[in-house]
Amino acid sequence: MKRKPPDHFLVFGHRGSPGAHPENTLASFRAALEQEADGFETDLRQLSDGTIVLFHDSAVGGKALITISPEEFSELVPDAAVLGDLGQIAGDGFLVLEVKEPGMEEQIIEAVAGWSGVIVCSFDHSIIETFSKRGVDFDLGLTVREYRRDLAERLPDLGANWFFPRWDVIDEDVVNVFHEAGARIVPWTANRLNQWNRLVDIGCDGAITDLPGDAIAWRREKF
């Protein structure tokens, strides 16, 4: 089930609300939602047995995640969450799932079945293409560090309708190009009033931020 975004500037917590709780934990995600964020972004990686964990880095404790067992990972990262844990809060807000590496597409499709508000994105656009070819019923997005105009032209082929650029690499012309291509634009990681104001001024649809509570307070005054 695809969820229609609200008619206001969206605020997504970056890995939850990392100022309130350790990032990428259920406590952090819940904090962002309690602060009235529209949702949050989190990172997906795999452990040695294929378990999908919500964790940004590719290694912890000097070891690559792909070589670590769930038991060892829990010892190294005591508050760590796995993808299935999000089922507890699915439907409470948008879940922006950034897939860090290929090879877990089928597990993700199975895990999020029936959840609402799911947006799967990645810096690796071949991963998004894989999801699109599977005809998934959740939204897809492209994440980028640098802007390339040809990405807007590729949106239909990739099946993506969200665009997540770094906040400082776009301008009004870029926003117009992606809007014309049918995508919503929510840049990362904007953490200051002047950054949020600029994103509004150039027509963005929202922002991913480390400070969702502050951003919500700003939004209340702004609109």
LUMPADREN-418255 format. One record per residue: residue in three letters; x, y, z of N, C-alpha, C, O in turn. Coordinates in steps of 0.001 Angstrom, whole numbers, plus 500000, padded with zeros to 6 digits. Example, Ala and Ser with C-alpha at 12.3 -4.5 7.8 and 13.67 -1.06 7.14 Angstrom:
# residues 2
ala513190494310507800512300495500507800513200496700507800514236496681508465;ser512850497750507080513670498940507140512900500030507870513409501138508039;
//
This chain:
# residues 223
met500846498798500000500000500000500000500876501244500000501726501408500875;lys500668502135499008501446503355498952500738504455499725499519504610499650;arg501523505207500460500962506251501315501159507607500673502266507948500256;lys500080508391500591500170509728500020500773510685501033500292510769502163;pro501826511413500646502442512347501594501479513458501983500601513827501204;pro501646513994503199500811515122503602501152516355502790502235516451502214;asp500218517305502746500417518501501933501202519563502692500754520703502810;his502345519199503195503217520176503828504663519720503652504928518625503156;phe505573520565504061506999520265503947507328519098504884507179519209506101;leu507770517995504314508018516780505080509286516890505925510279517474505491;val509247516336507108510426516233507967510654514770508286509813514120508908;phe511811514249507851512210512874508141513430512906509063514412513588508769;gly513372512176510168514514512090511060515626511243510451515383510137509967;his516838511768510478517993511057509921518461509981510903519062510283511934;arg518177508730510569518451507605511473517658507756512774518098507342513847;gly516490508355512643515639508590513804515837509992514333515796510966513581;ser516053510087515643516370511364516288517661511153517071517621510930518281;pro518814511222516386520085510838517018520518511720518174521400511338518944;gly519911512895518310520227513722519466519539513247520729519949513592521838;ala518486512449520560517717511963521709518139510565522136518152510254523328;his518486509716521165518863508328521429519887507892520393519998508528519345;pro520640506823520655521590506343519654520916506128518301519811505590518225;glu521588506549517249521012506469515909520678505027515510521294504069515977;asn519688504915514634519280503624514082518825502624515142519016501417514990;thr518231503126516198517645502254517222516144502516517268515678503570516835;leu515398501561517788513958501763517907513641502988518756512699503725518466;ala514430503202519805514205504373520648514380505660519852513627506616520036;ser515370505683518973515616506863518149514490507071517147514054508202516928;phe514013505981516536512905506092515579511639506573516266510935507446515758;arg511355505992517430510147506388518161510236507851518594509237508570518579;ala511434508285518979511602509678519393511271510618518240510597511629518438;ala511743510292517035511444511138515876509938511226515647509412512306515381;leu509251510103515750507807510095515546507091510851516659506109511548516405;glu507582510716517902506980511452519019507188512948518881506387513741519375;gln508273513335518203508527514747517936507701515251516752507829516399516327;glu506850514362516229505915514660515145506570514737513779506031515364512867;ala507745514096513625508314513946512284507371513090511450506634512260511982;asp507402513300510149506545512534509243507061511118509030506356510268508485;gly508286510870509460508895509555509326510381509665509598510851510655510158;phe511111508651509201512557508667509434513258507826508375512656507000507689;glu514561508077508278515436507323507370516314506409508205516738506772509302;thr516586505217507678517499504298508344518291503520507298517966503555506111;asp519341502813507750520275502133506849520170500624506998520011500110508105;leu520258499921505884520134498462505892521441497810505439521967498102504365;arg521953496908506302523129496102505972522894494665506434521964494386507191;gln523760493751505962523616492342506286524735491825507178525881492267507095;leu524366490869508040525347490137508840525700488829508141525217488553507043;ser526543488030508782527073486824508145525994485812507783526151485064506818;asp524906485775508540523841484807508258522726485403507411521694484763507206;gly522923486615506920521922487262506090520962488148506843520139488824506226;thr521042488165508171520173489046508956520381490496508525521515490957508394;ile519285491202508309519367492608507914519283493474509165518290493454509892;val520341494229509395520403495105510560520299496559510116520616496896508975;leu519853497408511024519726498833510762520980499505511305521069499837512487;phe521940499697510418523268500159510830523922500845509646523830500359508519;his524580501968509888525137502753508788526453502217508262526605502029507055;asp527416501964509156528764501624508721528851500180508232528015499339508565;ser529885499915507435530076498564506898530862497673507858530999496471507630;ala531378498274508937532169497508509903531919498039511309531500499182511491;val532183497190512297532091497597513694533110496783514483533284495590514234;gly533775497421515421534786496724516193535924496196515345536557495200515694;gly536185496867514225537265496445513341536922495264512454537795494736511765;lys535665494839512458535242493692511654534144494091510680533250494865511023;ala534216493563509470533171493817508493531868493177508953531869492042509429;leu530767493889508816529488493364509267529162492017508633528580491146509280;ile529534491849507373529181490637506658529883489408507237529538488277506896;thr530875489629508120531582488508508754531122488276510198531616487365510863;ile530193489083510681529792489053512086528458488321512252527534488516511462;ser528365487488513273527117486779513573526159487717514312526605488711514885;pro524858487424514312523914488252515066524271488356516548524113489419517149;glu524747487268517138525108487273518550526266488232518815526238489008519770;glu527274488167517966528426489055518147528034490502517893528495491406518589;phe527184490719516898526749492081516595525981492676517777526160493846518111;ser525130491872518403524362492343519557525267492727520715524968493656521465;glu526388492002520858527344492342521911528061493647521594528313494458522485;leu528388493844520323529108495045519915528194496275519857528624497394520136;val526936496052519493525971497146519358524711496742520127523750496274519516;pro524692496911521440523624496373522288522213496827521930521266496056522085;asp522053498048521459520719498561521152520328498383519686519331498945519232;ala521108497605518957520884497483517515519511496902517206518990496062517940;ala518944497369516108517660496864515633517854496106514328518813496341513593;val516934495198514054516911494486512776515695494967511997514791495589512554;leu515683494673510710514620495181509849513235494801510376512322495626510378;gly513086493579510814511781493132511286511236493932512442510022493995512638;asp512125494552513219511678495360514360510805496535513932509972497010514704;leu510999497003512696510233498157512236508754497841512089507927498747511988;gly508422496558512078507019496186512020506232496723513199505017496900513113;gln506930496985514312506266497518515516505746498944515313504796499368515972;ile506383499679514391505992501074514188505602501367512745505327502515512396;ala505578500334511904505148500532510518503732501085510512502859500575511215;gly503505502116509731502204502755509692502143504024510517501212504816510367;asp503134504233511397503159505442512223503806506618511505503704507758511959;gly504466506347510393505141507383509624505830506742508444505808505520508293;phe506439507553507612507178507023506475508445506317506952509126506797507858;leu508757505180506343509976504432506626510865504521505387510615503844504390;val511891505350505452512818505510504329513978504546504560514833504786505413;leu514003503470503803514971502388504009516078502503502972515874502196501797;glu517257502950503415518385503079502494519188501778502461519811501394503451;val519163501116501326519825499828501156521284500082500794521579500674499755;lys522194499633501653523607499953501490524349499025500536525421499375500042;glu523795497852500274524507496886499444523513495935498794522432495707499337;pro523865495375497633522954494441496968522951493079497669523816492777498490;gly521958492280497321521917490911497821520851490656498862520684489520499307;met520116491700499266519083491503500281517696491895499772516757492048500552;glu517582492055498455516331492542497891515140491635498235514089492119498653;glu515311490327498057514195489418498305513772489440499768512581489396500077;gln514743489507500659514427489555502094513660490821502446512736490793503258;ile514051491930501826513378493189502107511928493124501630511013493522502351;ile511728492628500431510373492522499885509493491700500817508351492066501094;glu510034490592501296509271489727502191509010490402503535507912490309504085;ala510037491086504060509928491664505396508916492798505464508207492930506462;val508835493626504409507988494815504475506597494581503907505786495506503853;ala506314493365503486505000493068502902503887493475503876503882493068505038;gly502971494264503391501854494712504226502108495987505002501174496540505582;trp503347496476505032503637497722505729503214498902504857503249498815503630;ser502822499984505481502499501202504735503606502233504920504359502190505893;gly503688503147503981504643504251504088506084503885503804506985504641504165;val506332502749503167507712502318502900508249502994501643507594503017500601;ile509456503543501766510196504080500618511578503430500657512342503656501596;val511896502642499664513214502004499595514091502809498645513696503086497512;cys515285503185499109516183503997498303517601503451498414517890502599499254;ser518481503956497553519875503522497599520748504452496763520286505064495801;phe522020504546497150523021505193496306523335504305495101523755504804494057;asp523133502990495240523346502032494163522036501896493395521132501182493829;his521931502564492278520658502630491573520306501331490873519156501131490482;ser521283500440490711520962499116490159520090498331491136519286497496490722;ile520247498598492431519400497959493438517954498410493264517030497600493337;ile517766499698493035516421500230492828515814499656491556514619499362491511;glu516622499498490542516134498903489293515669497467489528514673497030488952;thr516391496739490375515993495368490701514622495344491360513769494534490997;phe514409496222492320513097496299492976512007496650491961510923496067491976;ser512306497606491083511311498034490108510900496884489195509719496722488888;lys511863496097488767511566494969487879510724493906488571510039493122487913;arg510778493882489893509964492941490646508531493440490821507678492716491335;gly508263494680490392506920495221490492506455495411491924505298495139492244;val507352495879492794507025496036494215505928497077494393505749497962493557;asp505188496954495510504091497888495748504459498993496722503579499710497198;phe505754499147497030506197500283497836506953501264496946507357500928495833;asp507136502479497452507803503526496688509307503283496614509887502601497459;leu509926503863495579511368503727495369511990505108495202511357506027494682;gly513240505244495651513918506525495552515391506389495208516007505351495448;leu515940507447494645517365507514494322518051508443495306517598509568495518;thr519138507985495908519935508803496812521240509160496114521867508303495491;val521654510427496217522866510861495515523658511861496352523109512584497183;arg524952511876496110525815512896496702526018514059495745526234515193496175;glu525950513780494449526145514789493423524988514720492429524449513646492165;tyr524620515858491889523495515926490959523933515620489532524957516118489064;arg523146514796488849523321514558487416521950514674486752520996514012487161;arg521861515508485741520577515761485086519981514488484499518760514335484463;asp520835513568484036520316512359483394519537511468484364518785510595483932;leu519711511682485663518983510868486630517485511107486524516693510177486676;ala517093512349486264515670512640486105515106511893484906513971511416484943;glu515886511792483860515441511085482658515322509580482905514549508891482239;arg516089509086483862516085507646484137515013507229485142514758506038485319;leu514388508201485799513412507871486834512357506869486372512100505901487088;pro511735507059485206510702506099484787511250504679484630510599503712485026;asp512442504556484055513022503235483867513374502577485196513293501357485332;leu513766503389486172514137502857487484512925502686488400513022502086489470;gly511792503218487968510581503087488777510609503919490041509896503620490999;ala511431504968490056511598505782491266510709507022491215510549507643490165;asn510138507372492360509337508589492443509746509466493634509018510384494013;trp510903509181494212511503510021495247512958510275494868513617509418494280;phe513448511462495214514838511830494950515415512402496237514879513356496800;phe516527511799496702517162512183497963518595512658497699519536511882497858;pro518771513919497298520118514450497069520706515051498339519978515352499286;arg522025515225498356522622516001499437522067517420499352521895517949498254;trp521789518035500483521017519275500500521667520419499724520967521292499212;asp523012520422499629523695521573499054524100521396497590524873522203497073;val523600520367496912524006520153495518522868520442494538522986520152493347;ile521769521009495033520642521274494155520230522739494227520566523455495170;asp519494523162493202518928524503493177517518524417492609517006523323492373;glu516898525555492393515503525564491936515346524883490586514347524202490353;asp516318525055489690516240524413488380516235522894488510515481522207487821;val517078522377489396517122520933489620515788520436490168515257519419489720;val515262521162491134513974520782491722512898520735490651512094519803490618;asn512876521734489772511870521764488712512014520578487773511015519991487357;val513242520220487438513482519089486541512930517793487137512288517006486441;phe513183517581488419512726516340489040511228516345489307510580515300489238;his510676517511489609509228517584489755508542517271488431507539516558488396;glu509084517802487354508508517525486037508588516040485694507766515517484941;ala509598515367486263509749513929486027508889513097486970508867511870486879;gly508175513772487882507251513068488763507814512626490090507229511772490757;ala508956513198490494509580512793491756509378513847492838509314515042492550;arg509280513391494086509326514282495242510776514376495698511509513387495654;ile511188515552496134512591515818496440512739516135497924512198517122498422;val513487515272498621513701515431500065515204515305500337515702514193500510;pro515927516413500377517382516369500537517830515970501950517073516065502916;trp519087515521502033519744515175503289521029515985503385521472516501502358;thr521651516131504538521075516132505844521087517589506266522134518119506637;ala519929518246506214519813519677506491519489519870507972518486519360508470;asn520347520610508664520223520720510126520084522146510657520071522351511871;arg519981523130509770519932524513510223518738525245509630518216524873508579;leu518315526304510337517172527091509884517378527609508467516473527522507637;asn518563528147508186518789528709506860518751527630505787518367527901504649;gln519145526407506139519094525311505175517654524892504901517271524682503750;trp516853524771505970515447524421505780514723525498504979513929525193504090;asn515002526759505300514366527854504575514747527834503099513911528082502230;arg516011527539502826516442527488501421515738526364500673515329526538499525;leu515597525214501320514940524088500652513482524414500353512953524026499311;val512838525126501269511469525572501004511443526539499825510603526422498933;asp512366527489499830512389528538498811512598527975497407512053528511496442;ile513377526907497280513627526357495944512619525273495566512702524688494486;gly511660525009496471510556524134496107510673522684496497509930521852495976;cys511585522348497400511721520952497824510486520499498605509719521314499118;asp510320519206498676509146518633499342509397518298500804508472517895501510;gly510623518455501269510933518151502654512423518096502874513206518492502010;ala512819517598504048514229517477504397514425516298505329513555515972506137;ile515574515668505204516031514669506164516984515396507110517900516084506660;thr516773515247508415517536516042509378517887515246510627517165514332511024;asp519004515610511236519397515036512523518579515625513665518606515107514782;leu517849516708513392517136517457514438515648517536514106515126518628513879;pro514965516407514075513549516446513679512686517291514601511759517953514135;gly512969517286515902512177518100516825512307519577516519511314520304516510;asp513536520028516267513765521434515924513113521774514589512526522844514426;ala513222520858513645512642521104512324511122521201512392510519522007511684;ile510508520393513230509062520456513390508653521792514029507665522401513618;ala509414522244515032509126523533515654509249524657514625508412525559514585;trp510286524605513798510474525587512724509297525539511755508793526577511329;arg508863524323511408507761524187510446506465524784510980505707525401510231;arg506214524604512262505001525165512866504977526696512707503936527291512429;glu506150527311512892506232528769512775506223529219511307505721530292510972;lys506788528373510449506960528736509054505643528718508290505385529590507460;phe504825527737508570503606527555507772502358527825508631501235527723508138;
//
